[in-house]
């Protein structure tokens, strides 16, 4: 014997496969500061770096997230020349003394 299912119950859509096809609105877009797809369009704030706030978003419970964006993960254009400048006493505008071989 087949069970008779009312029309309303057979059209119930849950959170699974059938409802994924209806998801085509983006709440987040690309952030100008961190480059992630975390900038909330209606709130106008980034959930990853807190842009446009002046301070970067950082929490101590997110240790791995801090590690990904800490000093040394980028080009370090200023920092990579510091040891050499420190060794020479931060001299500027002068010519180095010639050393005899």
N, C-alpha and C positions, 0 to 999 in steps of 0.2 A: 503494500500500500504506500502511495506517495503522500507526503505531508503537504498540506495546502498552506502556502506562505502568503500572507496579505501583501498587497502591492506596495504599501508604505515601507515595510520592513526590508524588502529586497533592494531598495534604492538607497539604503543608509551607506554613507561613505565615511570610512575611518581616516586614520592618519597615514595609511600605508601607500601602496603602489598607485592606487586609483587617484589619490589626492595629489600626488607629486606632479602630475601633468598640468595641474592648474596653477602651479607656482611660477609666475613669470614677472613679478614685480620685484625690483631691487630696492631694499631699504638702505644698503651700504654701497658706496662707490669708492674709488681709489683716493687715498689721502695724499695731500701735497707734501707733507713732511716725512712720513714714514714709508709711503709707497704701498701700504697694504690696502686691501679692500675692506676697510674698517670705518670709513668716514660716513656717519649716519646723515642722510640727506635732510630729513625733517628736523633733527636735533641740531644739525650743523656742528657736530663734534665727532672726533675720531675716538673709537672705543679702544684703540691700541696705544696711541701716543698722547691722547687728550688735546690734540690740535683743535682750535686755535689758542688754547691756553699756553702761557709763556713757559710753563714747566712741563717737562716730559713726564708722562704717566709711568710710575714705577712703584711696585709693591714688593716687600720683602718675602711674601709668600710665593712670588713668581721668580724663583732663583734662576731657572733656565731661561726665562724671558730676559732677565737682566744680563745674562751672559751673552745673549745673542746681539745685544745692542750696546755693549759697554765699550770703553776706550780700547782700541786695538782691533776692532772688527772692520774698520774702514781703511781709508788710505793713509791717515795720520800724516797729512802733508806738512804740518808744522812740527809735530812731535818727532818725526824720524830724523830731522836734522839737529835736534837739540844736543845729543851726546857729543857730536863733533864740535858744535859751537861752544859748549861748556868746556871741552878739553882745551880750546884755544882762548878761553877767557872772554868770550862774547865780544871780540874785537871787531870793529867795523871801519871801513874806509882806509885801511892801511895795507901795506904789502908785507907779506910774510918774509922774515929774514932768511937769507940763503944759508943753507948748512953746507959745510965742506964735506966732501966724500972721503 
